[in-house]
Amino acid sequence: MKSVFIVYNQALGDILLETLDHLGIRGFSMWEDVKGRGGKTGEPHMGTHTWPAMNSAIMAVVDDNRVDSLLTEVSKINERAELQGIRAFTWNVEQTV
């Protein structure tokens, strides 16, 4: 299994949740009002007067055979809304309880 951590502009929240549903990924944890700045491009999302945008984040633990599909869909979202910003990161899950 893999953990997939997705950070995204709050404007993309509905489409991301629809994507998780479409892929049959039911379980996740979500954080709202996440501040940050991407490492490649884009403006900071700090919730301030100067940088008013905000991010959210989702972490889902998924079976290995669903990871590529999820990352492909996140990439498609990014292509359609590149200025909004969305990134996904994965790492191995050794055990769960």
MODELLER restraints for C-alpha pairs under 7 A, 6 or more apart:
rsr = mdl.restraints
at = mdl.atoms
rsr.add(forms.Gaussian(group=physical.xy_distance, feature=features.Distance(at['CA:1:A'], at['CA:61:A']), mean=6.66, stdev=0.5))
rsr.add(forms.Gaussian(group=physical.xy_distance, feature=features.Distance(at['CA:1:A'], at['CA:62:A']), mean=5.62, stdev=0.5))
rsr.add(forms.Gaussian(group=physical.xy_distance, feature=features.Distance(at['CA:1:A'], at['CA:63:A']), mean=4.57, stdev=0.5))
rsr.add(forms.Gaussian(group=physical.xy_distance, feature=features.Distance(at['CA:1:A'], at['CA:64:A']), mean=5.05, stdev=0.5))
rsr.add(forms.Gaussian(group=physical.xy_distance, feature=features.Distance(at['CA:1:A'], at['CA:92:A']), mean=6.33, stdev=0.5))
rsr.add(forms.Gaussian(group=physical.xy_distance, feature=features.Distance(at['CA:1:A'], at['CA:93:A']), mean=5.49, stdev=0.5))
rsr.add(forms.Gaussian(group=physical.xy_distance, feature=features.Distance(at['CA:2:A'], at['CA:61:A']), mean=5.56, stdev=0.5))
rsr.add(forms.Gaussian(group=physical.xy_distance, feature=features.Distance(at['CA:2:A'], at['CA:62:A']), mean=5.52, stdev=0.5))
rsr.add(forms.Gaussian(group=physical.xy_distance, feature=features.Distance(at['CA:2:A'], at['CA:63:A']), mean=6.38, stdev=0.5))
rsr.add(forms.Gaussian(group=physical.xy_distance, feature=features.Distance(at['CA:2:A'], at['CA:64:A']), mean=6.05, stdev=0.5))
rsr.add(forms.Gaussian(group=physical.xy_distance, feature=features.Distance(at['CA:2:A'], at['CA:90:A']), mean=6.39, stdev=0.5))
rsr.add(forms.Gaussian(group=physical.xy_distance, feature=features.Distance(at['CA:2:A'], at['CA:91:A']), mean=5.60, stdev=0.5))
rsr.add(forms.Gaussian(group=physical.xy_distance, feature=features.Distance(at['CA:2:A'], at['CA:92:A']), mean=4.61, stdev=0.5))
rsr.add(forms.Gaussian(group=physical.xy_distance, feature=features.Distance(at['CA:2:A'], at['CA:93:A']), mean=5.17, stdev=0.5))
rsr.add(forms.Gaussian(group=physical.xy_distance, feature=features.Distance(at['CA:3:A'], at['CA:59:A']), mean=6.73, stdev=0.5))
rsr.add(forms.Gaussian(group=physical.xy_distance, feature=features.Distance(at['CA:3:A'], at['CA:60:A']), mean=5.72, stdev=0.5))
rsr.add(forms.Gaussian(group=physical.xy_distance, feature=features.Distance(at['CA:3:A'], at['CA:61:A']), mean=4.32, stdev=0.5))
rsr.add(forms.Gaussian(group=physical.xy_distance, feature=features.Distance(at['CA:3:A'], at['CA:62:A']), mean=6.38, stdev=0.5))
rsr.add(forms.Gaussian(group=physical.xy_distance, feature=features.Distance(at['CA:3:A'], at['CA:90:A']), mean=5.44, stdev=0.5))
rsr.add(forms.Gaussian(group=physical.xy_distance, feature=features.Distance(at['CA:3:A'], at['CA:91:A']), mean=5.40, stdev=0.5))
rsr.add(forms.Gaussian(group=physical.xy_distance, feature=features.Distance(at['CA:3:A'], at['CA:92:A']), mean=6.22, stdev=0.5))
rsr.add(forms.Gaussian(group=physical.xy_distance, feature=features.Distance(at['CA:3:A'], at['CA:93:A']), mean=6.15, stdev=0.5))
rsr.add(forms.Gaussian(group=physical.xy_distance, feature=features.Distance(at['CA:4:A'], at['CA:59:A']), mean=5.54, stdev=0.5))
rsr.add(forms.Gaussian(group=physical.xy_distance, feature=features.Distance(at['CA:4:A'], at['CA:60:A']), mean=5.35, stdev=0.5))
rsr.add(forms.Gaussian(group=physical.xy_distance, feature=features.Distance(at['CA:4:A'], at['CA:61:A']), mean=6.21, stdev=0.5))
rsr.add(forms.Gaussian(group=physical.xy_distance, feature=features.Distance(at['CA:4:A'], at['CA:88:A']), mean=6.58, stdev=0.5))
rsr.add(forms.Gaussian(group=physical.xy_distance, feature=features.Distance(at['CA:4:A'], at['CA:89:A']), mean=5.63, stdev=0.5))
rsr.add(forms.Gaussian(group=physical.xy_distance, feature=features.Distance(at['CA:4:A'], at['CA:90:A']), mean=4.52, stdev=0.5))
rsr.add(forms.Gaussian(group=physical.xy_distance, feature=features.Distance(at['CA:4:A'], at['CA:91:A']), mean=6.89, stdev=0.5))
rsr.add(forms.Gaussian(group=physical.xy_distance, feature=features.Distance(at['CA:5:A'], at['CA:58:A']), mean=5.79, stdev=0.5))
rsr.add(forms.Gaussian(group=physical.xy_distance, feature=features.Distance(at['CA:5:A'], at['CA:59:A']), mean=4.37, stdev=0.5))
rsr.add(forms.Gaussian(group=physical.xy_distance, feature=features.Distance(at['CA:5:A'], at['CA:60:A']), mean=6.68, stdev=0.5))
rsr.add(forms.Gaussian(group=physical.xy_distance, feature=features.Distance(at['CA:5:A'], at['CA:88:A']), mean=5.54, stdev=0.5))
rsr.add(forms.Gaussian(group=physical.xy_distance, feature=features.Distance(at['CA:5:A'], at['CA:89:A']), mean=5.16, stdev=0.5))
rsr.add(forms.Gaussian(group=physical.xy_distance, feature=features.Distance(at['CA:5:A'], at['CA:90:A']), mean=6.28, stdev=0.5))
rsr.add(forms.Gaussian(group=physical.xy_distance, feature=features.Distance(at['CA:6:A'], at['CA:57:A']), mean=5.46, stdev=0.5))
rsr.add(forms.Gaussian(group=physical.xy_distance, feature=features.Distance(at['CA:6:A'], at['CA:58:A']), mean=5.19, stdev=0.5))
rsr.add(forms.Gaussian(group=physical.xy_distance, feature=features.Distance(at['CA:6:A'], at['CA:59:A']), mean=6.26, stdev=0.5))
rsr.add(forms.Gaussian(group=physical.xy_distance, feature=features.Distance(at['CA:6:A'], at['CA:87:A']), mean=5.63, stdev=0.5))
rsr.add(forms.Gaussian(group=physical.xy_distance, feature=features.Distance(at['CA:6:A'], at['CA:88:A']), mean=4.27, stdev=0.5))
rsr.add(forms.Gaussian(group=physical.xy_distance, feature=features.Distance(at['CA:6:A'], at['CA:89:A']), mean=6.43, stdev=0.5))
rsr.add(forms.Gaussian(group=physical.xy_distance, feature=features.Distance(at['CA:7:A'], at['CA:55:A']), mean=6.68, stdev=0.5))
rsr.add(forms.Gaussian(group=physical.xy_distance, feature=features.Distance(at['CA:7:A'], at['CA:56:A']), mean=5.91, stdev=0.5))
rsr.add(forms.Gaussian(group=physical.xy_distance, feature=features.Distance(at['CA:7:A'], at['CA:57:A']), mean=4.35, stdev=0.5))
rsr.add(forms.Gaussian(group=physical.xy_distance, feature=features.Distance(at['CA:7:A'], at['CA:58:A']), mean=6.62, stdev=0.5))
rsr.add(forms.Gaussian(group=physical.xy_distance, feature=features.Distance(at['CA:7:A'], at['CA:86:A']), mean=5.68, stdev=0.5))
rsr.add(forms.Gaussian(group=physical.xy_distance, feature=features.Distance(at['CA:7:A'], at['CA:87:A']), mean=5.40, stdev=0.5))
rsr.add(forms.Gaussian(group=physical.xy_distance, feature=features.Distance(at['CA:7:A'], at['CA:88:A']), mean=6.45, stdev=0.5))
rsr.add(forms.Gaussian(group=physical.xy_distance, feature=features.Distance(at['CA:8:A'], at['CA:55:A']), mean=5.32, stdev=0.5))
rsr.add(forms.Gaussian(group=physical.xy_distance, feature=features.Distance(at['CA:8:A'], at['CA:56:A']), mean=5.58, stdev=0.5))
rsr.add(forms.Gaussian(group=physical.xy_distance, feature=features.Distance(at['CA:8:A'], at['CA:57:A']), mean=6.19, stdev=0.5))
rsr.add(forms.Gaussian(group=physical.xy_distance, feature=features.Distance(at['CA:8:A'], at['CA:85:A']), mean=5.71, stdev=0.5))
rsr.add(forms.Gaussian(group=physical.xy_distance, feature=features.Distance(at['CA:8:A'], at['CA:86:A']), mean=4.10, stdev=0.5))
rsr.add(forms.Gaussian(group=physical.xy_distance, feature=features.Distance(at['CA:8:A'], at['CA:87:A']), mean=6.40, stdev=0.5))
rsr.add(forms.Gaussian(group=physical.xy_distance, feature=features.Distance(at['CA:9:A'], at['CA:54:A']), mean=6.11, stdev=0.5))
rsr.add(forms.Gaussian(group=physical.xy_distance, feature=features.Distance(at['CA:9:A'], at['CA:55:A']), mean=4.32, stdev=0.5))
rsr.add(forms.Gaussian(group=physical.xy_distance, feature=features.Distance(at['CA:9:A'], at['CA:56:A']), mean=6.27, stdev=0.5))
rsr.add(forms.Gaussian(group=physical.xy_distance, feature=features.Distance(at['CA:9:A'], at['CA:84:A']), mean=5.59, stdev=0.5))
rsr.add(forms.Gaussian(group=physical.xy_distance, feature=features.Distance(at['CA:9:A'], at['CA:85:A']), mean=5.64, stdev=0.5))
rsr.add(forms.Gaussian(group=physical.xy_distance, feature=features.Distance(at['CA:9:A'], at['CA:86:A']), mean=6.42, stdev=0.5))
rsr.add(forms.Gaussian(group=physical.xy_distance, feature=features.Distance(at['CA:10:A'], at['CA:54:A']), mean=6.11, stdev=0.5))
rsr.add(forms.Gaussian(group=physical.xy_distance, feature=features.Distance(at['CA:10:A'], at['CA:55:A']), mean=5.02, stdev=0.5))
rsr.add(forms.Gaussian(group=physical.xy_distance, feature=features.Distance(at['CA:10:A'], at['CA:56:A']), mean=5.52, stdev=0.5))
rsr.add(forms.Gaussian(group=physical.xy_distance, feature=features.Distance(at['CA:20:A'], at['CA:26:A']), mean=6.92, stdev=0.5))
rsr.add(forms.Gaussian(group=physical.xy_distance, feature=features.Distance(at['CA:27:A'], at['CA:60:A']), mean=6.20, stdev=0.5))
rsr.add(forms.Gaussian(group=physical.xy_distance, feature=features.Distance(at['CA:28:A'], at['CA:58:A']), mean=6.51, stdev=0.5))
rsr.add(forms.Gaussian(group=physical.xy_distance, feature=features.Distance(at['CA:28:A'], at['CA:59:A']), mean=5.49, stdev=0.5))
rsr.add(forms.Gaussian(group=physical.xy_distance, feature=features.Distance(at['CA:28:A'], at['CA:60:A']), mean=4.32, stdev=0.5))
rsr.add(forms.Gaussian(group=physical.xy_distance, feature=features.Distance(at['CA:29:A'], at['CA:58:A']), mean=5.56, stdev=0.5))
rsr.add(forms.Gaussian(group=physical.xy_distance, feature=features.Distance(at['CA:29:A'], at['CA:59:A']), mean=5.28, stdev=0.5))
rsr.add(forms.Gaussian(group=physical.xy_distance, feature=features.Distance(at['CA:29:A'], at['CA:60:A']), mean=6.54, stdev=0.5))
rsr.add(forms.Gaussian(group=physical.xy_distance, feature=features.Distance(at['CA:30:A'], at['CA:57:A']), mean=5.59, stdev=0.5))
rsr.add(forms.Gaussian(group=physical.xy_distance, feature=features.Distance(at['CA:30:A'], at['CA:58:A']), mean=4.39, stdev=0.5))
rsr.add(forms.Gaussian(group=physical.xy_distance, feature=features.Distance(at['CA:30:A'], at['CA:59:A']), mean=6.51, stdev=0.5))
rsr.add(forms.Gaussian(group=physical.xy_distance, feature=features.Distance(at['CA:31:A'], at['CA:56:A']), mean=5.57, stdev=0.5))
rsr.add(forms.Gaussian(group=physical.xy_distance, feature=features.Distance(at['CA:31:A'], at['CA:57:A']), mean=5.06, stdev=0.5))
rsr.add(forms.Gaussian(group=physical.xy_distance, feature=features.Distance(at['CA:31:A'], at['CA:58:A']), mean=6.38, stdev=0.5))
rsr.add(forms.Gaussian(group=physical.xy_distance, feature=features.Distance(at['CA:32:A'], at['CA:55:A']), mean=6.86, stdev=0.5))
rsr.add(forms.Gaussian(group=physical.xy_distance, feature=features.Distance(at['CA:32:A'], at['CA:56:A']), mean=4.42, stdev=0.5))
rsr.add(forms.Gaussian(group=physical.xy_distance, feature=features.Distance(at['CA:32:A'], at['CA:57:A']), mean=6.52, stdev=0.5))
rsr.add(forms.Gaussian(group=physical.xy_distance, feature=features.Distance(at['CA:33:A'], at['CA:54:A']), mean=5.70, stdev=0.5))
rsr.add(forms.Gaussian(group=physical.xy_distance, feature=features.Distance(at['CA:33:A'], at['CA:55:A']), mean=5.70, stdev=0.5))
rsr.add(forms.Gaussian(group=physical.xy_distance, feature=features.Distance(at['CA:33:A'], at['CA:56:A']), mean=5.62, stdev=0.5))
rsr.add(forms.Gaussian(group=physical.xy_distance, feature=features.Distance(at['CA:34:A'], at['CA:54:A']), mean=6.20, stdev=0.5))
rsr.add(forms.Gaussian(group=physical.xy_distance, feature=features.Distance(at['CA:34:A'], at['CA:55:A']), mean=4.81, stdev=0.5))
rsr.add(forms.Gaussian(group=physical.xy_distance, feature=features.Distance(at['CA:34:A'], at['CA:56:A']), mean=5.15, stdev=0.5))
rsr.add(forms.Gaussian(group=physical.xy_distance, feature=features.Distance(at['CA:34:A'], at['CA:57:A']), mean=6.94, stdev=0.5))
rsr.add(forms.Gaussian(group=physical.xy_distance, feature=features.Distance(at['CA:35:A'], at['CA:45:A']), mean=5.51, stdev=0.5))
rsr.add(forms.Gaussian(group=physical.xy_distance, feature=features.Distance(at['CA:35:A'], at['CA:46:A']), mean=4.81, stdev=0.5))
rsr.add(forms.Gaussian(group=physical.xy_distance, feature=features.Distance(at['CA:35:A'], at['CA:54:A']), mean=6.03, stdev=0.5))
rsr.add(forms.Gaussian(group=physical.xy_distance, feature=features.Distance(at['CA:35:A'], at['CA:55:A']), mean=6.06, stdev=0.5))
rsr.add(forms.Gaussian(group=physical.xy_distance, feature=features.Distance(at['CA:36:A'], at['CA:44:A']), mean=5.91, stdev=0.5))
rsr.add(forms.Gaussian(group=physical.xy_distance, feature=features.Distance(at['CA:36:A'], at['CA:45:A']), mean=5.39, stdev=0.5))
rsr.add(forms.Gaussian(group=physical.xy_distance, feature=features.Distance(at['CA:36:A'], at['CA:46:A']), mean=6.17, stdev=0.5))
rsr.add(forms.Gaussian(group=physical.xy_distance, feature=features.Distance(at['CA:37:A'], at['CA:43:A']), mean=6.56, stdev=0.5))
rsr.add(forms.Gaussian(group=physical.xy_distance, feature=features.Distance(at['CA:37:A'], at['CA:44:A']), mean=4.33, stdev=0.5))
rsr.add(forms.Gaussian(group=physical.xy_distance, feature=features.Distance(at['CA:37:A'], at['CA:45:A']), mean=6.09, stdev=0.5))
rsr.add(forms.Gaussian(group=physical.xy_distance, feature=features.Distance(at['CA:42:A'], at['CA:83:A']), mean=6.76, stdev=0.5))
rsr.add(forms.Gaussian(group=physical.xy_distance, feature=features.Distance(at['CA:44:A'], at['CA:51:A']), mean=6.13, stdev=0.5))
rsr.add(forms.Gaussian(group=physical.xy_distance, feature=features.Distance(at['CA:45:A'], at['CA:51:A']), mean=5.75, stdev=0.5))
rsr.add(forms.Gaussian(group=physical.xy_distance, feature=features.Distance(at['CA:45:A'], at['CA:52:A']), mean=6.44, stdev=0.5))
rsr.add(forms.Gaussian(group=physical.xy_distance, feature=features.Distance(at['CA:45:A'], at['CA:53:A']), mean=4.69, stdev=0.5))
rsr.add(forms.Gaussian(group=physical.xy_distance, feature=features.Distance(at['CA:45:A'], at['CA:54:A']), mean=4.76, stdev=0.5))
rsr.add(forms.Gaussian(group=physical.xy_distance, feature=features.Distance(at['CA:45:A'], at['CA:55:A']), mean=6.38, stdev=0.5))
rsr.add(forms.Gaussian(group=physical.xy_distance, feature=features.Distance(at['CA:46:A'], at['CA:52:A']), mean=6.06, stdev=0.5))
rsr.add(forms.Gaussian(group=physical.xy_distance, feature=features.Distance(at['CA:46:A'], at['CA:53:A']), mean=6.27, stdev=0.5))
rsr.add(forms.Gaussian(group=physical.xy_distance, feature=features.Distance(at['CA:46:A'], at['CA:54:A']), mean=5.88, stdev=0.5))
rsr.add(forms.Gaussian(group=physical.xy_distance, feature=features.Distance(at['CA:47:A'], at['CA:53:A']), mean=5.41, stdev=0.5))
rsr.add(forms.Gaussian(group=physical.xy_distance, feature=features.Distance(at['CA:47:A'], at['CA:54:A']), mean=5.44, stdev=0.5))
rsr.add(forms.Gaussian(group=physical.xy_distance, feature=features.Distance(at['CA:78:A'], at['CA:85:A']), mean=6.51, stdev=0.5))
rsr.add(forms.Gaussian(group=physical.xy_distance, feature=features.Distance(at['CA:78:A'], at['CA:86:A']), mean=5.89, stdev=0.5))
